[in-house]
Each structure stands twice: as structure tokens, then as C-alpha cells.
Amino acid sequence: DSGVTQTPKHLITATGQRVTLRCSPRSGDLSVYWYQQSLDQGLQFLIQYYNGEERAKGNILERFSAQQFPDLHSELNLSSLELGDSALYFCASTRDGRDSYNEQFFGPGTRLTVL
Amino acid sequence: GEDVEQSLFLSVREGDSSVINCTYTDSSSTYLYWYKQEPGAGLQLLTYIFSNMDMKQDQRLTVLLNKKDKHLSLRIADTQTGDSAIYFCAESMKNNNDMRFGAGTRLTVKP
């Protein structure tokens, strides 16, 4: 158990819909990362938040957005869903994620299926 | 396409050594990692190496880095059935944002 929790574990929805994935980082971790793991694209970094502010952006679509709240949990919002958005979405957290090495601890993931 | 490349499959017998290889393209990468993903679980960091190191050993795991060839390998000694998983190679810059992962190597350990 990494200490990072993600809900829900599974999510099935239809094309065009909007979903919200939730992540709670390890206690004391300030930085949260979101990743998408799909069969054709592998594991892709989406976005990072540090202490409530966006810190780095990866291959995140404009239909997707994220935020980190004052209690440091984070939500990833996926809208206008397409079949190709079906994937495992992972959240990871680190102590600070600034200019020093910090191990990323991964949550168990949310499996999104878009029908 | 991915910047980090790995072979997709590796099969070994229990007790043998496993060697998983990875090539990366960004010579300015500072950290290189090996993660393990078991079925239905998230990624677990196995080990990492700084780019100024050639080798790192941690119990049954040995990481070799050839910076000139941008080649990273993970050797698992005395491979056990519990080592069966997908192993991801990853690279990142100094502040470990924007980690770039390989596609993962599925290791199967046969009894």
C-alpha cells in the first residue's frame, strides 16, 4: 500500500459524458501527478500540481483539466469523453516535487471505460 | 512515439537471472528509474540511478547505466515467480517532473 488513494476504482460511462477522478496523496506529500496508461500510448504524464498550483504539463488534452485543493487532494476532470479515453488513470504523489529528487508513490489507479 | 524504448516481453525460468534492457534518448536526463507493476496495481519504484553513476546494486537488483549509449539495464538475480510483472524504465530531468516511461517489459517467470 503506497498511501495514495484513488476513487473510484472502476468507472464505466458513455461517449460525450464528463467524469471526475479523485486522488488523495500520501500524508504530508505536497505534489500530485496524473498519468494515463493506455494500450496504444503506454504510460503518459498528464499534469502535476504542487501545493495547489499547476507545476508542469505533459500530454494533457484540452478536454481534460485538474486541480488540487487546499487539503491537497486532487481531481482530474475528463469531459466530452471519447472511446480513446478508455485507460487506467494513475495518480502519484511526492513530498515536494521541486528541484530535488523525490520518489513518486503511485495510487492503484482508476480504470475508465468509455462505451 | 516514446522516447524510452524497451522490449515488450521476457520469459525466464525460476532461479535464472533476468535482464531487462532500456534505451533512452534524452542525454540530459538526470534520473533513470525502474518501476514494477503487478496485475491490477499501480507502479512501484524498484530502484533509480543518477545519471552520474554507472552501476547500482540493491539486493537481487543490479542497475547498469551506459550513458554514452543511453542504455539502461535491470538485472534480477535468482528470479522468482513473484517477480512476474511489467517492468517500466523511466527517465526524468533534475526536478523529476515530466517523467517519460517506456512501454514496459512483461516478465514471465516459469517454474
Boltz contact constraints between the chains, C-beta under 6 A:
constraints:
  - contact:
      token1: [A, 42]
      token2: [B, 103]
      max_distance: 6.0
  - contact:
      token1: [A, 43]
      token2: [B, 101]
      max_distance: 6.0
  - contact:
      token1: [A, 45]
      token2: [B, 98]
      max_distance: 6.0
  - contact:
      token1: [A, 45]
      token2: [B, 99]
      max_distance: 6.0
  - contact:
      token1: [A, 48]
      token2: [B, 97]
      max_distance: 6.0
  - contact:
      token1: [A, 56]
      token2: [B, 97]
      max_distance: 6.0
  - contact:
      token1: [A, 56]
      token2: [B, 98]
      max_distance: 6.0
  - contact:
      token1: [A, 58]
      token2: [B, 98]
      max_distance: 6.0
  - contact:
      token1: [A, 90]
      token2: [B, 42]
      max_distance: 6.0
  - contact:
      token1: [A, 99]
      token2: [B, 95]
      max_distance: 6.0
  - contact:
      token1: [A, 103]
      token2: [B, 45]
      max_distance: 6.0
  - contact:
      token1: [A, 106]
      token2: [B, 42]
      max_distance: 6.0
  - contact:
      token1: [A, 106]
      token2: [B, 43]
      max_distance: 6.0
  - contact:
      token1: [A, 107]
      token2: [B, 42]
      max_distance: 6.0
  - contact:
      token1: [A, 108]
      token2: [B, 41]
      max_distance: 6.0
  - contact:
      token1: [A, 108]
      token2: [B, 42]
      max_distance: 6.0
  - contact:
      token1: [A, 109]
      token2: [B, 42]
      max_distance: 6.0
